[in-house]
Amino acid sequence: MEVSQSPVAGPQRKSASRLLWERLKEHPLSRLGPGLITGVADDDPSGIATYSQAGAQFGLNMLWTMPLAFPLMAAMQSMCARIGRVTGKGLAANIKEAFPPVVLTGVVLLLLVANTLNIAADVAAMGDVAELVTGFNRHLMTTVFVLGTLLLQVFVPYHRYVFFLKWLTLSLLAYAAVLFTVHVPWHQVALRTVWPSFTPNAAAAAVVVGVFGTTISPYLFFWQASEEVEDMQAKPGATPLLRDARAASAELRRIKWDTWSGMLYSDVTAYFIILATAVTLNVAGVTDIDTAAQAASALRPLAGEFAYLLFALGILGVGLIGVPVLAGSGAYALSEAMGWNWGLERKAGNARGFYAVIAISVLAALLIQYSPISPMKALFWSAVINGVVAVPLMAVIIVLASRKSVMGEFTASRPIIVLGWIATAVMGAAAVRMFVPG
């Protein structure tokens, strides 16, 4: 007997699909702001390599760095978010108005170079991991990742692109899951988090410098401020708080929650990466890690196939977030400095300079893969440039967030300012240590 298909089956399926999409968009994760993506981008593949080295080399004795870093990174990012939402302009546009041109020119040019080198290191790590997991050539996979992220940024509207980025942030949970596959001495973990035991020599100082340098990074400052502007412009009727203060209480409360929770997510994940590599690689005597892919590969015989796959997939997930953030932050900075149209919500034809910067950054990073420059050298020089830029840029951000002429009645609170100056001092010490031999 032949059964006829219901004529409404097609429309019902379409309606169910649309309903699922609407429910996903209403999920609490989707309502979180730029702080979540900024936090996850902080744990990019090059950051994972740094945290893995800390855990492999010093075991549990580098866990203390993350509780110390959390309030400092959150304070800086909250000031950047506040500047964007209050003024309705990104960080570069505010620096352009408040400081001599040489300040903006120097910061933006160094940021672009550092970001391109960092992207090169990140996509190289993603290609290596993809080759480990799939068996495909790493250069081919690197090309796929670069072109994929570039096409998404250029052709997918911001409000849809950011939706998928927010769901990709769940990839960081892979590093918490790794801990369920290995033995963790939790009593020792708690003790060493607050009372580490290591010799404060040059090797330890270098790792501490690396951890703080990858946790508090200049590109995140520009991204956070400009993303607040993007979010504001996407809301009908929303204006900078300087023009209309009626939404100030709710918006500043949202910024505080969004930024601190996003930085906490980032910080806890970094803590888990240090912990996972400490209880596996360090215990097994593997104390030298150069790349995130090497860390994943080293986990395989020690923690098993499942832990290895979780670690590797986490690298790919955060890489797909970190690369667009790195490229986008440079595009925001240069476009604001030059007075170009900018924004991921704009079509490519309406913001040619903005998208050109993104394209040049990621394509230049791709070319580095086929040049004699090693990804680790690229990462080293990126760290050096960031060390040069970070301290004066952080001082500039604090000054901007403190000035009534810039922020009106919405200047940053005294505790946030104090934390900002402490963060600047820590990064200053790290920068000095980076350039002092021995």
Secondary structure, 3 states (H helix, E strand, C coil): CCCCCCCCHHHHHHHHHHHHHHHHHHCHHHHCCHHHHHHHHHCCHHHHHHHHHHHHHHHHHHCCHHHHHHHHHHHHHHHHHHHHHHHCCCHHHHHHHHCCHHHHHHHHHHHHHHHHHHHHHHHHHHHHHHHHHHCCCHHHHHHHHHHHHHHHHHHCCHHHHHHHHHHHHHHHHHHHHHCCCCCCCHHHHHHHHHCCCCCCCHHHHHHHHHHHHHHCCHHHHHHHHHHHHHHHHHCCCCCCCCCCHHHHHHHHHHHHHHHHHHHHHHHHHHHHHHHHHHHHHHCCCCCCCCCHHHHHHHHHHHHCHHHHHHHHHHHHHHHHHHHHHHHHHHHHHHHHHHCCCCCCCCCHHHCHHHHHHHHHHHHHHHHHHCCCCCHHHHHHHHHHHHHHHHHHHHHHHHHHHHCHHHHCCCCCCHHHHHHHHHHHHHHHHHHHHHHCCC
